[in-house]
Amino acid sequence: MKEYTKYEHARIIGARALQISMGAPMLVKLTDEDLKRIRYNPVEIAKLEFKQDLIPLNIKRPFPGAVNKEMPVKPFDQTKLE
């Protein structure tokens, strides 16, 4: 896992939790028991996805000289869903 600032980490988790709460499919496989244990909380689901490197988002970091570097959170690996 790459190093992220605490602000980037919070933004990634928050953005993914919002997507999940709006009906986006979960990218992590959870049983009904697991969902009940975390009380269907989209933030907890987003944290699990982040730990398993499944979140398909990009981080844009500004650098001096008006240069922006865009980096993926992690390349999305479809095989982890299976």
PDB file of N, CA, C and O in Angstrom:
ATOM      1  N   MET A   1       0.850  -1.178   0.000  1.00  0.00           N
ATOM      2  CA  MET A   1       0.000   0.000   0.000  1.00  0.00           C
ATOM      3  C   MET A   1       0.893   1.238   0.000  1.00  0.00           C
ATOM      4  O   MET A   1       1.882   1.298   0.731  1.00  0.00           O
ATOM      5  N   LYS A   2       0.547   2.198  -0.803  1.00  0.00           N
ATOM      6  CA  LYS A   2       1.309   3.427  -0.866  1.00  0.00           C
ATOM      7  C   LYS A   2       1.049   4.265   0.372  1.00  0.00           C
ATOM      8  O   LYS A   2       0.071   4.057   1.091  1.00  0.00           O
ATOM      9  N   GLU A   3       1.933   5.206   0.603  1.00  0.00           N
ATOM     10  CA  GLU A   3       1.767   6.103   1.741  1.00  0.00           C
ATOM     11  C   GLU A   3       0.830   7.243   1.350  1.00  0.00           C
ATOM     12  O   GLU A   3       1.046   7.933   0.353  1.00  0.00           O
ATOM     13  N   TYR A   4      -0.197   7.422   2.143  1.00  0.00           N
ATOM     14  CA  TYR A   4      -1.152   8.497   1.936  1.00  0.00           C
ATOM     15  C   TYR A   4      -1.165   9.367   3.175  1.00  0.00           C
ATOM     16  O   TYR A   4      -0.907   8.894   4.282  1.00  0.00           O
ATOM     17  N   THR A   5      -1.466  10.637   2.985  1.00  0.00           N
ATOM     18  CA  THR A   5      -1.624  11.501   4.141  1.00  0.00           C
ATOM     19  C   THR A   5      -2.930  11.134   4.828  1.00  0.00           C
ATOM     20  O   THR A   5      -3.774  10.455   4.243  1.00  0.00           O
ATOM     21  N   LYS A   6      -3.097  11.577   6.058  1.00  0.00           N
ATOM     22  CA  LYS A   6      -4.338  11.266   6.763  1.00  0.00           C
ATOM     23  C   LYS A   6      -5.530  11.913   6.069  1.00  0.00           C
ATOM     24  O   LYS A   6      -6.653  11.420   6.175  1.00  0.00           O
ATOM     25  N   TYR A   7      -5.294  13.009   5.365  1.00  0.00           N
ATOM     26  CA  TYR A   7      -6.374  13.688   4.651  1.00  0.00           C
ATOM     27  C   TYR A   7      -6.782  12.909   3.398  1.00  0.00           C
ATOM     28  O   TYR A   7      -7.967  12.797   3.085  1.00  0.00           O
ATOM     29  N   GLU A   8      -5.788  12.374   2.689  1.00  0.00           N
ATOM     30  CA  GLU A   8      -6.091  11.555   1.519  1.00  0.00           C
ATOM     31  C   GLU A   8      -6.802  10.274   1.940  1.00  0.00           C
ATOM     32  O   GLU A   8      -7.753   9.841   1.289  1.00  0.00           O
ATOM     33  N   HIS A   9      -6.346   9.682   3.012  1.00  0.00           N
ATOM     34  CA  HIS A   9      -6.971   8.462   3.521  1.00  0.00           C
ATOM     35  C   HIS A   9      -8.440   8.723   3.862  1.00  0.00           C
ATOM     36  O   HIS A   9      -9.318   7.950   3.478  1.00  0.00           O
ATOM     37  N   ALA A  10      -8.698   9.806   4.577  1.00  0.00           N
ATOM     38  CA  ALA A  10     -10.078  10.141   4.954  1.00  0.00           C
ATOM     39  C   ALA A  10     -10.922  10.433   3.714  1.00  0.00           C
ATOM     40  O   ALA A  10     -12.090  10.047   3.655  1.00  0.00           O
ATOM     41  N   ARG A  11     -10.349  11.102   2.738  1.00  0.00           N
ATOM     42  CA  ARG A  11     -11.088  11.441   1.520  1.00  0.00           C
ATOM     43  C   ARG A  11     -11.420  10.192   0.709  1.00  0.00           C
ATOM     44  O   ARG A  11     -12.521  10.077   0.170  1.00  0.00           O
ATOM     45  N   ILE A  12     -10.485   9.267   0.620  1.00  0.00           N
ATOM     46  CA  ILE A  12     -10.704   8.024  -0.120  1.00  0.00           C
ATOM     47  C   ILE A  12     -11.822   7.215   0.535  1.00  0.00           C
ATOM     48  O   ILE A  12     -12.747   6.764  -0.140  1.00  0.00           O
ATOM     49  N   ILE A  13     -11.729   7.034   1.855  1.00  0.00           N
ATOM     50  CA  ILE A  13     -12.733   6.259   2.580  1.00  0.00           C
ATOM     51  C   ILE A  13     -14.095   6.940   2.482  1.00  0.00           C
ATOM     52  O   ILE A  13     -15.106   6.277   2.245  1.00  0.00           O
ATOM     53  N   GLY A  14     -14.126   8.261   2.664  1.00  0.00           N
ATOM     54  CA  GLY A  14     -15.388   9.001   2.613  1.00  0.00           C
ATOM     55  C   GLY A  14     -16.041   8.964   1.243  1.00  0.00           C
ATOM     56  O   GLY A  14     -17.256   8.794   1.135  1.00  0.00           O
ATOM     57  N   ALA A  15     -15.240   9.123   0.197  1.00  0.00           N
ATOM     58  CA  ALA A  15     -15.785   9.102  -1.163  1.00  0.00           C
ATOM     59  C   ALA A  15     -16.354   7.724  -1.498  1.00  0.00           C
ATOM     60  O   ALA A  15     -17.430   7.610  -2.083  1.00  0.00           O
ATOM     61  N   ARG A  16     -15.626   6.696  -1.123  1.00  0.00           N
ATOM     62  CA  ARG A  16     -16.108   5.330  -1.418  1.00  0.00           C
ATOM     63  C   ARG A  16     -17.333   4.988  -0.576  1.00  0.00           C
ATOM     64  O   ARG A  16     -18.244   4.320  -1.066  1.00  0.00           O
ATOM     65  N   ALA A  17     -17.375   5.432   0.682  1.00  0.00           N
ATOM     66  CA  ALA A  17     -18.540   5.185   1.530  1.00  0.00           C
ATOM     67  C   ALA A  17     -19.771   5.878   0.955  1.00  0.00           C
ATOM     68  O   ALA A  17     -20.870   5.324   1.001  1.00  0.00           O
ATOM     69  N   LEU A  18     -19.600   7.078   0.417  1.00  0.00           N
ATOM     70  CA  LEU A  18     -20.718   7.784  -0.217  1.00  0.00           C
ATOM     71  C   LEU A  18     -21.217   7.001  -1.425  1.00  0.00           C
ATOM     72  O   LEU A  18     -22.426   6.870  -1.617  1.00  0.00           O
ATOM     73  N   GLN A  19     -20.308   6.480  -2.237  1.00  0.00           N
ATOM     74  CA  GLN A  19     -20.702   5.689  -3.394  1.00  0.00           C
ATOM     75  C   GLN A  19     -21.490   4.456  -2.967  1.00  0.00           C
ATOM     76  O   GLN A  19     -22.508   4.124  -3.575  1.00  0.00           O
ATOM     77  N   ILE A  20     -21.024   3.784  -1.929  1.00  0.00           N
ATOM     78  CA  ILE A  20     -21.709   2.585  -1.442  1.00  0.00           C
ATOM     79  C   ILE A  20     -23.092   2.939  -0.912  1.00  0.00           C
ATOM     80  O   ILE A  20     -24.061   2.226  -1.171  1.00  0.00           O
ATOM     81  N   SER A  21     -23.184   4.038  -0.172  1.00  0.00           N
ATOM     82  CA  SER A  21     -24.483   4.424   0.392  1.00  0.00           C
ATOM     83  C   SER A  21     -25.475   4.856  -0.686  1.00  0.00           C
ATOM     84  O   SER A  21     -26.686   4.815  -0.468  1.00  0.00           O
ATOM     85  N   MET A  22     -24.964   5.272  -1.849  1.00  0.00           N
ATOM     86  CA  MET A  22     -25.836   5.672  -2.949  1.00  0.00           C
ATOM     87  C   MET A  22     -26.178   4.490  -3.870  1.00  0.00           C
ATOM     88  O   MET A  22     -26.839   4.670  -4.893  1.00  0.00           O
ATOM     89  N   GLY A  23     -25.727   3.287  -3.505  1.00  0.00           N
ATOM     90  CA  GLY A  23     -26.129   2.103  -4.255  1.00  0.00           C
ATOM     91  C   GLY A  23     -25.065   1.468  -5.126  1.00  0.00           C
ATOM     92  O   GLY A  23     -25.361   0.534  -5.871  1.00  0.00           O
ATOM     93  N   ALA A  24     -23.833   1.949  -5.055  1.00  0.00           N
ATOM     94  CA  ALA A  24     -22.762   1.333  -5.848  1.00  0.00           C
ATOM     95  C   ALA A  24     -22.500  -0.083  -5.320  1.00  0.00           C
ATOM     96  O   ALA A  24     -22.645  -0.333  -4.123  1.00  0.00           O
ATOM     97  N   PRO A  25     -22.121  -0.994  -6.192  1.00  0.00           N
ATOM     98  CA  PRO A  25     -21.864  -2.365  -5.730  1.00  0.00           C
ATOM     99  C   PRO A  25     -20.623  -2.412  -4.835  1.00  0.00           C
ATOM    100  O   PRO A  25     -19.646  -1.695  -5.050  1.00  0.00           O
ATOM    101  N   MET A  26     -20.696  -3.274  -3.834  1.00  0.00           N
ATOM    102  CA  MET A  26     -19.545  -3.470  -2.961  1.00  0.00           C
ATOM    103  C   MET A  26     -18.515  -4.299  -3.704  1.00  0.00           C
ATOM    104  O   MET A  26     -18.868  -5.259  -4.389  1.00  0.00           O
ATOM    105  N   LEU A  27     -17.255  -3.944  -3.578  1.00  0.00           N
ATOM    106  CA  LEU A  27     -16.190  -4.646  -4.280  1.00  0.00           C
ATOM    107  C   LEU A  27     -15.556  -5.738  -3.430  1.00  0.00           C
ATOM    108  O   LEU A  27     -14.670  -6.459  -3.888  1.00  0.00           O
ATOM    109  N   VAL A  28     -16.013  -5.853  -2.200  1.00  0.00           N
ATOM    110  CA  VAL A  28     -15.507  -6.878  -1.300  1.00  0.00           C
ATOM    111  C   VAL A  28     -16.638  -7.864  -1.031  1.00  0.00           C
ATOM    112  O   VAL A  28     -17.798  -7.478  -0.881  1.00  0.00           O
ATOM    113  N   LYS A  29     -16.284  -9.125  -0.973  1.00  0.00           N
ATOM    114  CA  LYS A  29     -17.301 -10.154  -0.708  1.00  0.00           C
ATOM    115  C   LYS A  29     -17.523 -10.251   0.797  1.00  0.00           C
ATOM    116  O   LYS A  29     -16.585 -10.496   1.555  1.00  0.00           O
ATOM    117  N   LEU A  30     -18.774 -10.057   1.227  1.00  0.00           N
ATOM    118  CA  LEU A  30     -19.135 -10.142   2.633  1.00  0.00           C
ATOM    119  C   LEU A  30     -20.339 -11.059   2.793  1.00  0.00           C
ATOM    120  O   LEU A  30     -21.266 -11.026   1.984  1.00  0.00           O
ATOM    121  N   THR A  31     -20.320 -11.863   3.822  1.00  0.00           N
ATOM    122  CA  THR A  31     -21.473 -12.710   4.111  1.00  0.00           C
ATOM    123  C   THR A  31     -22.511 -11.880   4.859  1.00  0.00           C
ATOM    124  O   THR A  31     -22.223 -10.776   5.321  1.00  0.00           O
ATOM    125  N   ASP A  32     -23.716 -12.422   4.971  1.00  0.00           N
ATOM    126  CA  ASP A  32     -24.759 -11.727   5.725  1.00  0.00           C
ATOM    127  C   ASP A  32     -24.347 -11.535   7.178  1.00  0.00           C
ATOM    128  O   ASP A  32     -24.670 -10.517   7.791  1.00  0.00           O
ATOM    129  N   GLU A  33     -23.646 -12.497   7.717  1.00  0.00           N
ATOM    130  CA  GLU A  33     -23.169 -12.400   9.105  1.00  0.00           C
ATOM    131  C   GLU A  33     -22.173 -11.245   9.263  1.00  0.00           C
ATOM    132  O   GLU A  33     -22.221 -10.498  10.240  1.00  0.00           O
ATOM    133  N   ASP A  34     -21.266 -11.112   8.277  1.00  0.00           N
ATOM    134  CA  ASP A  34     -20.299 -10.006   8.317  1.00  0.00           C
ATOM    135  C   ASP A  34     -21.007  -8.656   8.226  1.00  0.00           C
ATOM    136  O   ASP A  34     -20.665  -7.716   8.944  1.00  0.00           O
ATOM    137  N   LEU A  35     -21.993  -8.570   7.342  1.00  0.00           N
ATOM    138  CA  LEU A  35     -22.731  -7.314   7.195  1.00  0.00           C
ATOM    139  C   LEU A  35     -23.490  -6.951   8.470  1.00  0.00           C
ATOM    140  O   LEU A  35     -23.554  -5.780   8.845  1.00  0.00           O
ATOM    141  N   LYS A  36     -24.055  -7.940   9.125  1.00  0.00           N
ATOM    142  CA  LYS A  36     -24.756  -7.681  10.385  1.00  0.00           C
ATOM    143  C   LYS A  36     -23.783  -7.248  11.472  1.00  0.00           C
ATOM    144  O   LYS A  36     -24.095  -6.384  12.291  1.00  0.00           O
ATOM    145  N   ARG A  37     -22.596  -7.860  11.471  1.00  0.00           N
ATOM    146  CA  ARG A  37     -21.592  -7.524  12.484  1.00  0.00           C
ATOM    147  C   ARG A  37     -21.140  -6.070  12.358  1.00  0.00           C
ATOM    148  O   ARG A  37     -20.943  -5.391  13.366  1.00  0.00           O
ATOM    149  N   ILE A  38     -20.973  -5.589  11.121  1.00  0.00           N
ATOM    150  CA  ILE A  38     -20.569  -4.190  10.934  1.00  0.00           C
ATOM    151  C   ILE A  38     -21.774  -3.270  10.770  1.00  0.00           C
ATOM    152  O   ILE A  38     -21.631  -2.081  10.483  1.00  0.00           O
ATOM    153  N   ARG A  39     -22.968  -3.843  10.958  1.00  0.00           N
ATOM    154  CA  ARG A  39     -24.232  -3.097  10.950  1.00  0.00           C
ATOM    155  C   ARG A  39     -24.488  -2.373   9.626  1.00  0.00           C
ATOM    156  O   ARG A  39     -25.040  -1.273   9.618  1.00  0.00           O
ATOM    157  N   TYR A  40     -24.093  -2.977   8.528  1.00  0.00           N
ATOM    158  CA  TYR A  40     -24.333  -2.431   7.176  1.00  0.00           C
ATOM    159  C   TYR A  40     -23.770  -1.015   7.022  1.00  0.00           C
ATOM    160  O   TYR A  40     -24.289  -0.225   6.235  1.00  0.00           O
ATOM    161  N   ASN A  41     -22.726  -0.698   7.759  1.00  0.00           N
ATOM    162  CA  ASN A  41     -22.124   0.635   7.760  1.00  0.00           C
ATOM    163  C   ASN A  41     -21.252   0.810   6.513  1.00  0.00           C
ATOM    164  O   ASN A  41     -20.272   0.084   6.348  1.00  0.00           O
ATOM    165  N   PRO A  42     -21.594   1.773   5.621  1.00  0.00           N
ATOM    166  CA  PRO A  42     -20.806   1.944   4.399  1.00  0.00           C
ATOM    167  C   PRO A  42     -19.365   2.394   4.664  1.00  0.00           C
ATOM    168  O   PRO A  42     -18.477   2.101   3.864  1.00  0.00           O
ATOM    169  N   VAL A  43     -19.123   3.094   5.764  1.00  0.00           N
ATOM    170  CA  VAL A  43     -17.757   3.508   6.088  1.00  0.00           C
ATOM    171  C   VAL A  43     -16.904   2.286   6.418  1.00  0.00           C
ATOM    172  O   VAL A  43     -15.754   2.193   5.987  1.00  0.00           O
ATOM    173  N   GLU A  44     -17.463   1.355   7.179  1.00  0.00           N
ATOM    174  CA  GLU A  44     -16.719   0.131   7.517  1.00  0.00           C
ATOM    175  C   GLU A  44     -16.477  -0.724   6.277  1.00  0.00           C
ATOM    176  O   GLU A  44     -15.420  -1.340   6.141  1.00  0.00           O
ATOM    177  N   ILE A  45     -17.452  -0.762   5.376  1.00  0.00           N
ATOM    178  CA  ILE A  45     -17.280  -1.512   4.122  1.00  0.00           C
ATOM    179  C   ILE A  45     -16.169  -0.867   3.290  1.00  0.00           C
ATOM    180  O   ILE A  45     -15.337  -1.570   2.716  1.00  0.00           O
ATOM    181  N   ALA A  46     -16.152   0.475   3.223  1.00  0.00           N
ATOM    182  CA  ALA A  46     -15.111   1.185   2.478  1.00  0.00           C
ATOM    183  C   ALA A  46     -13.737   0.946   3.096  1.00  0.00           C
ATOM    184  O   ALA A  46     -12.750   0.831   2.369  1.00  0.00           O
ATOM    185  N   LYS A  47     -13.656   0.869   4.421  1.00  0.00           N
ATOM    186  CA  LYS A  47     -12.379   0.573   5.072  1.00  0.00           C
ATOM    187  C   LYS A  47     -11.881  -0.819   4.709  1.00  0.00           C
ATOM    188  O   LYS A  47     -10.689  -1.017   4.476  1.00  0.00           O
ATOM    189  N   LEU A  48     -12.796  -1.782   4.661  1.00  0.00           N
ATOM    190  CA  LEU A  48     -12.416  -3.135   4.260  1.00  0.00           C
ATOM    191  C   LEU A  48     -11.916  -3.157   2.818  1.00  0.00           C
ATOM    192  O   LEU A  48     -10.929  -3.825   2.510  1.00  0.00           O
ATOM    193  N   GLU A  49     -12.598  -2.426   1.935  1.00  0.00           N
ATOM    194  CA  GLU A  49     -12.155  -2.350   0.538  1.00  0.00           C
ATOM    195  C   GLU A  49     -10.782  -1.700   0.441  1.00  0.00           C
ATOM    196  O   GLU A  49      -9.945  -2.129  -0.353  1.00  0.00           O
ATOM    197  N   PHE A  50     -10.548  -0.671   1.244  1.00  0.00           N
ATOM    198  CA  PHE A  50      -9.252   0.021   1.221  1.00  0.00           C
ATOM    199  C   PHE A  50      -8.131  -0.918   1.686  1.00  0.00           C
ATOM    200  O   PHE A  50      -7.053  -0.945   1.093  1.00  0.00           O
ATOM    201  N   LYS A  51      -8.389  -1.676   2.738  1.00  0.00           N
ATOM    202  CA  LYS A  51      -7.376  -2.602   3.245  1.00  0.00           C
ATOM    203  C   LYS A  51      -7.044  -3.684   2.233  1.00  0.00           C
ATOM    204  O   LYS A  51      -5.916  -4.176   2.195  1.00  0.00           O
ATOM    205  N   GLN A  52      -8.030  -4.063   1.402  1.00  0.00           N
ATOM    206  CA  GLN A  52      -7.811  -5.104   0.395  1.00  0.00           C
ATOM    207  C   GLN A  52      -7.412  -4.519  -0.960  1.00  0.00           C
ATOM    208  O   GLN A  52      -7.334  -5.249  -1.948  1.00  0.00           O
ATOM    209  N   ASP A  53      -7.158  -3.205  -1.015  1.00  0.00           N
ATOM    210  CA  ASP A  53      -6.724  -2.523  -2.246  1.00  0.00           C
ATOM    211  C   ASP A  53      -7.704  -2.701  -3.395  1.00  0.00           C
ATOM    212  O   ASP A  53      -7.296  -2.994  -4.519  1.00  0.00           O
ATOM    213  N   LEU A  54      -8.988  -2.527  -3.126  1.00  0.00           N
ATOM    214  CA  LEU A  54     -10.011  -2.698  -4.154  1.00  0.00           C
ATOM    215  C   LEU A  54     -10.659  -1.395  -4.610  1.00  0.00           C
ATOM    216  O   LEU A  54     -11.503  -1.426  -5.506  1.00  0.00           O
ATOM    217  N   ILE A  55     -10.304  -0.266  -4.037  1.00  0.00           N
ATOM    218  CA  ILE A  55     -10.996   0.985  -4.352  1.00  0.00           C
ATOM    219  C   ILE A  55     -10.456   1.566  -5.664  1.00  0.00           C
ATOM    220  O   ILE A  55      -9.265   1.863  -5.757  1.00  0.00           O
ATOM    221  N   PRO A  56     -11.316   1.734  -6.683  1.00  0.00           N
ATOM    222  CA  PRO A  56     -10.870   2.253  -7.987  1.00  0.00           C
ATOM    223  C   PRO A  56     -10.963   3.779  -8.064  1.00  0.00           C
ATOM    224  O   PRO A  56     -11.797   4.305  -8.801  1.00  0.00           O
ATOM    225  N   LEU A  57     -10.128   4.489  -7.323  1.00  0.00           N
ATOM    226  CA  LEU A  57     -10.111   5.955  -7.336  1.00  0.00           C
ATOM    227  C   LEU A  57      -8.697   6.449  -7.608  1.00  0.00           C
ATOM    228  O   LEU A  57      -7.727   5.722  -7.397  1.00  0.00           O
ATOM    229  N   ASN A  58      -8.583   7.701  -8.083  1.00  0.00           N
ATOM    230  CA  ASN A  58      -7.286   8.332  -8.305  1.00  0.00           C
ATOM    231  C   ASN A  58      -7.099   9.474  -7.325  1.00  0.00           C
ATOM    232  O   ASN A  58      -8.061  10.145  -6.951  1.00  0.00           O
ATOM    233  N   ILE A  59      -5.862   9.693  -6.912  1.00  0.00           N
ATOM    234  CA  ILE A  59      -5.497  10.800  -6.038  1.00  0.00           C
ATOM    235  C   ILE A  59      -4.716  11.794  -6.882  1.00  0.00           C
ATOM    236  O   ILE A  59      -3.802  11.414  -7.612  1.00  0.00           O
ATOM    237  N   LYS A  60      -5.079  13.070  -6.781  1.00  0.00           N
ATOM    238  CA  LYS A  60      -4.403  14.112  -7.526  1.00  0.00           C
ATOM    239  C   LYS A  60      -3.624  14.970  -6.539  1.00  0.00           C
ATOM    240  O   LYS A  60      -4.215  15.641  -5.693  1.00  0.00           O
ATOM    241  N   ARG A  61      -2.299  14.950  -6.645  1.00  0.00           N
ATOM    242  CA  ARG A  61      -1.444  15.706  -5.740  1.00  0.00           C
ATOM    243  C   ARG A  61      -0.821  16.880  -6.484  1.00  0.00           C
ATOM    244  O   ARG A  61      -0.164  16.690  -7.508  1.00  0.00           O
ATOM    245  N   PRO A  62      -1.025  18.096  -5.972  1.00  0.00           N
ATOM    246  CA  PRO A  62      -0.371  19.254  -6.597  1.00  0.00           C
ATOM    247  C   PRO A  62       1.103  19.320  -6.200  1.00  0.00           C
ATOM    248  O   PRO A  62       1.458  19.067  -5.048  1.00  0.00           O
ATOM    249  N   PHE A  63       1.949  19.660  -7.157  1.00  0.00           N
ATOM    250  CA  PHE A  63       3.375  19.830  -6.918  1.00  0.00           C
ATOM    251  C   PHE A  63       3.773  21.244  -7.304  1.00  0.00           C
ATOM    252  O   PHE A  63       3.058  21.893  -8.067  1.00  0.00           O
ATOM    253  N   PRO A  64       4.893  21.738  -6.798  1.00  0.00           N
ATOM    254  CA  PRO A  64       5.360  23.081  -7.150  1.00  0.00           C
ATOM    255  C   PRO A  64       5.557  23.217  -8.654  1.00  0.00           C
ATOM    256  O   PRO A  64       5.927  22.259  -9.333  1.00  0.00           O
ATOM    257  N   GLY A  65       5.309  24.403  -9.157  1.00  0.00           N
ATOM    258  CA  GLY A  65       5.467  24.641 -10.585  1.00  0.00           C
ATOM    259  C   GLY A  65       4.216  24.322 -11.366  1.00  0.00           C
ATOM    260  O   GLY A  65       4.288  24.083 -12.571  1.00  0.00           O
ATOM    261  N   ALA A  66       3.066  24.312 -10.711  1.00  0.00           N
ATOM    262  CA  ALA A  66       1.763  24.058 -11.345  1.00  0.00           C
ATOM    263  C   ALA A  66       1.715  22.697 -12.028  1.00  0.00           C
ATOM    264  O   ALA A  66       1.043  22.533 -13.046  1.00  0.00           O
ATOM    265  N   VAL A  67       2.416  21.737 -11.476  1.00  0.00           N
ATOM    266  CA  VAL A  67       2.401  20.373 -12.001  1.00  0.00           C
ATOM    267  C   VAL A  67       1.582  19.525 -11.045  1.00  0.00           C
ATOM    268  O   VAL A  67       1.785  19.567  -9.831  1.00  0.00           O
ATOM    269  N   ASN A  68       0.665  18.762 -11.595  1.00  0.00           N
ATOM    270  CA  ASN A  68      -0.135  17.847 -10.791  1.00  0.00           C
ATOM    271  C   ASN A  68       0.247  16.419 -11.138  1.00  0.00           C
ATOM    272  O   ASN A  68       0.443  16.075 -12.303  1.00  0.00           O
ATOM    273  N   LYS A  69       0.344  15.617 -10.130  1.00  0.00           N
ATOM    274  CA  LYS A  69       0.622  14.199 -10.344  1.00  0.00           C
ATOM    275  C   LYS A  69      -0.615  13.426  -9.941  1.00  0.00           C
ATOM    276  O   LYS A  69      -1.087  13.525  -8.809  1.00  0.00           O
ATOM    277  N   GLU A  70      -1.130  12.660 -10.879  1.00  0.00           N
ATOM    278  CA  GLU A  70      -2.312  11.850 -10.612  1.00  0.00           C
ATOM    279  C   GLU A  70      -1.868  10.407 -10.446  1.00  0.00           C
ATOM    280  O   GLU A  70      -1.202   9.837 -11.309  1.00  0.00           O
ATOM    281  N   MET A  71      -2.259   9.823  -9.301  1.00  0.00           N
ATOM    282  CA  MET A  71      -1.857   8.447  -9.045  1.00  0.00           C
ATOM    283  C   MET A  71      -3.062   7.636  -8.621  1.00  0.00           C
ATOM    284  O   MET A  71      -3.892   8.109  -7.845  1.00  0.00           O
ATOM    285  N   PRO A  72      -3.164   6.421  -9.124  1.00  0.00           N
ATOM    286  CA  PRO A  72      -4.294   5.584  -8.714  1.00  0.00           C
ATOM    287  C   PRO A  72      -4.117   5.131  -7.278  1.00  0.00           C
ATOM    288  O   PRO A  72      -2.996   4.969  -6.795  1.00  0.00           O
ATOM    289  N   VAL A  73      -5.246   4.927  -6.599  1.00  0.00           N
ATOM    290  CA  VAL A  73      -5.179   4.372  -5.256  1.00  0.00           C
ATOM    291  C   VAL A  73      -4.523   3.012  -5.350  1.00  0.00           C
ATOM    292  O   VAL A  73      -3.583   2.727  -4.609  1.00  0.00           O
ATOM    293  N   LYS A  74      -4.983   2.201  -6.211  1.00  0.00           N
ATOM    294  CA  LYS A  74      -4.372   0.928  -6.566  1.00  0.00           C
ATOM    295  C   LYS A  74      -4.941   0.548  -7.914  1.00  0.00           C
ATOM    296  O   LYS A  74      -6.115   0.809  -8.177  1.00  0.00           O
ATOM    297  N   PRO A  75      -4.141  -0.063  -8.779  1.00  0.00           N
ATOM    298  CA  PRO A  75      -4.730  -0.566 -10.012  1.00  0.00           C
ATOM    299  C   PRO A  75      -5.822  -1.577  -9.670  1.00  0.00           C
ATOM    300  O   PRO A  75      -5.611  -2.479  -8.860  1.00  0.00           O
ATOM    301  N   PHE A  76      -6.957  -1.424 -10.275  1.00  0.00           N
ATOM    302  CA  PHE A  76      -8.083  -2.290  -9.961  1.00  0.00           C
ATOM    303  C   PHE A  76      -7.825  -3.678 -10.493  1.00  0.00           C
ATOM    304  O   PHE A  76      -7.582  -3.856 -11.687  1.00  0.00           O
ATOM    305  N   ASP A  77      -7.876  -4.657  -9.624  1.00  0.00           N
ATOM    306  CA  ASP A  77      -7.596  -6.040  -9.977  1.00  0.00           C
ATOM    307  C   ASP A  77      -8.898  -6.836  -9.893  1.00  0.00           C
ATOM    308  O   ASP A  77      -9.379  -7.149  -8.804  1.00  0.00           O
ATOM    309  N   GLN A  78      -9.451  -7.153 -11.040  1.00  0.00           N
ATOM    310  CA  GLN A  78     -10.729  -7.855 -11.120  1.00  0.00           C
ATOM    311  C   GLN A  78     -10.652  -9.244 -10.506  1.00  0.00           C
ATOM    312  O   GLN A  78     -11.672  -9.767 -10.058  1.00  0.00           O
ATOM    313  N   THR A  79      -9.478  -9.855 -10.473  1.00  0.00           N
ATOM    314  CA  THR A  79      -9.356 -11.210  -9.968  1.00  0.00           C
ATOM    315  C   THR A  79      -9.606 -11.289  -8.457  1.00  0.00           C
ATOM    316  O   THR A  79      -9.930 -12.363  -7.950  1.00  0.00           O
ATOM    317  N   LYS A  80      -9.463 -10.173  -7.727  1.00  0.00           N
ATOM    318  CA  LYS A  80      -9.705 -10.199  -6.290  1.00  0.00           C
ATOM    319  C   LYS A  80     -11.172 -10.342  -5.955  1.00  0.00           C
ATOM    320  O   LYS A  80     -11.517 -10.685  -4.824  1.00  0.00           O
ATOM    321  N   LEU A  81     -12.046 -10.086  -6.918  1.00  0.00           N
ATOM    322  CA  LEU A  81     -13.480 -10.216  -6.685  1.00  0.00           C
ATOM    323  C   LEU A  81     -13.940 -11.662  -6.749  1.00  0.00           C
ATOM    324  O   LEU A  81     -14.998 -12.001  -6.220  1.00  0.00           O
ATOM    325  N   GLU A  82     -13.178 -12.491  -7.374  1.00  0.00           N
ATOM    326  CA  GLU A  82     -13.595 -13.880  -7.590  1.00  0.00           C
ATOM    327  C   GLU A  82     -13.275 -14.761  -6.415  1.00  0.00           C
ATOM    328  O   GLU A  82     -13.564 -15.958  -6.443  1.00  0.00           O
TER     329      GLU A  82
END
